[in-house]
Every structure is written in C-alpha cells, then in structure tokens.
Amino acid sequence: MILAAGLGERLWPLTADRTKPALPVLGKPLVGYVAEYLASQGIDEAVVNLHHQPESVRASLGDGSRFGLRLSYVHEPVILGTSGALDNAREFFEDETFVVVNGKIITDIDLSGALQTHRDAGAIATLVLKENAARERFSVVDTQSGFVRRFGGMPTAESQSGDVPLMFTGIQILEPRIFQFIPPGVFSHSTTDVYPQAIARGERVAAHVAEGIWYELSTLQRYLDISLALLKAQSRNLYVGNQSRIPSDAHVRDSVLWNNVVISGDATVFRSVIGDGVHVGASERIGNAVVVRRDVVAGKTPPQKALKGHFEGDKFVVPLTQ
C-alpha cells in the first residue's frame, strides 16, 4: 500500500492545486518514485489511498503500468490516518504479508533485507529504520535486541553526545493479524494507536535498521534541499521544466522551475522553487523562496501549518527564511 492521502499543509502553496504525493520532483511525481521503488523491489501490485485532491494522484500514476505496477485506489471521504487507511482497504491485505510505504519518500533501501528480518523475527510488523545522525526532527524510535519498544519525541540537544537516534522511514512490513489492533472505521495512527497496543499485548514489532538513500519531502525547505541534492548527484544545479524559458542575460541557479515559467532579462533567481506559469519580471530578484501564480491561491485560506506568504503582483511569494 502507498499512503497518499495526506493534506500536505507544510508544502502549501505547492499543494494548493494538488496533493503532496503528486508534486513533481525533477519532472516526476513524488508518488511515482515510490511506485518505481516498489517495482524495483519485486512488488507488482499496490493499493493507493486517496483523500485530498485525489485526481492529482490518479493523474500522476494512472493504472501504474508505466511504473511497473498494477494499481488499485481506495478513497477516504474523511481522512483516516496511517492505520485507519489500512482498515479502509483491509480486503486487499487479509491473506498474506504486505508492505506499506509512505507516499512522500524517495529511497533505494533494500526491502529484501527487511523482509528477512521480518520472517526471522516472527513479527507482526517490521519497521524499517535509519540512523538519524544529523538529529533532524523525526521522532525517535527506541529499540531493544532488535525490537521496537516505544516511540519517543524529537531528538534533543542532550542526545547529541549519546547513541545515534533511530527514526522511522515510513516503510513497514505487516502481517494480516495487525488488523486485530486497528479500530474499524475510525481515524488512527500506526505509531500512536496500533503498535503501542500490539507491543503491550506481547506482539513482536521488529526493527530493521537499513542503509541507503532516503529522502522525505514534507516541507518546502526539504522539497528544495532534496531537489538540489538530487540535481547535485547529476552534476547539475538547476531544473527547468517543460516550456520554461531563461534568457542568456538572466542569472538562475540552485533552483527548480516547474513548467511554463518565464524568466525575463537580467532577472536573478537563486535557491527557489518557481511554480507552473510564473513570470519573473525584468531585473526582478527572487531568492530563498517558493513562488506560485496568484490565481493558484487567490481566495484560499492557507492551512494552519503553512509558512506565511504575500502577494506581489501576479505572484504569491513564500520566503523560506522564516
């Protein structure tokens, strides 16, 4: 299952007209990276849950064939959370071991190693974890002897000198009996409602600590930073979408330009994301910002977790330095 129902509040205004998994990352939908990953790991069929802007995900994935998967979709009229989503699609998962992946990650983690851990442990669930050496703001997963014991808060300054904290990658392997611990028909989250209950009842939730590439795109800053990291791996510092134009006297670097962007002469753009159809005027300077067309957000109320932005002519600009 690919979890693709999130609202993407922290990625607004990029998510004003599409959902988070449908965001283009260097020209490919984010959820497309997830679909390709599953196919590369030997999985040929997946279910995708939908809620916010559902058609944007359907348009991104289609029937899954171009990514190497056969896809089914389940819709959530009311968002159900990471485990409530499973209950809503349980008819697909009641007969065999299955995998759940968050729809907002880019990774090459070896799933076969995690599956071996899962089978060796006889676990009801196996969570794929990574070391969080940079102490980024991801919840700490406490483990003991290869099993998850509890889910903690964010890494603290006091933890800098201790063991490297572990974080959950959003990749998990599950047995159908997990449904015994998921309340039917209501909102619930795996890490707060289901796994703690299963562990308390004596079930084994295995911890598989993996290596490999893993990016999680949940904020505007992470979207830009990870896009630039992917570009750097290709010895590039700029992505230019379809029908976008940059004149020779413009200064554009370390940025992502979506489709139909027009940069005028002597304009400067650096460390920014420029959305579809935006026109950057002559000699205009944009830096450390996300910019979309005014009409994309006009009349819409920014979600609670969104960074603050402002209108500049026909553009809506969100500074990243807040």
Protein Blocks (a to p, Z undefined) as FASTA:
>chain_A
ZZfkbgolmmpcklmmbcfklpceehiafklmmmmmmmmnopabdcdddfehkllmmmmn
mnolmnopacdddddfbagbjmlmmmmmmmmmmmbccddddfkbccfbdfklmmmmmmmn
opabdcdddddfkopacdddddeehiafbdcddddfklmmmccddddehiacddfklmmm
mcghiacdfklmmmmmmmmnopacdddddeddddddfbfklmmmmmmmmmmmnopabdcd
ehiacdfkbccehiacdehiacdehiacehiaddehiacdehiacehiadddfklmgopa
cdfklccdddehjaccddfbZZ
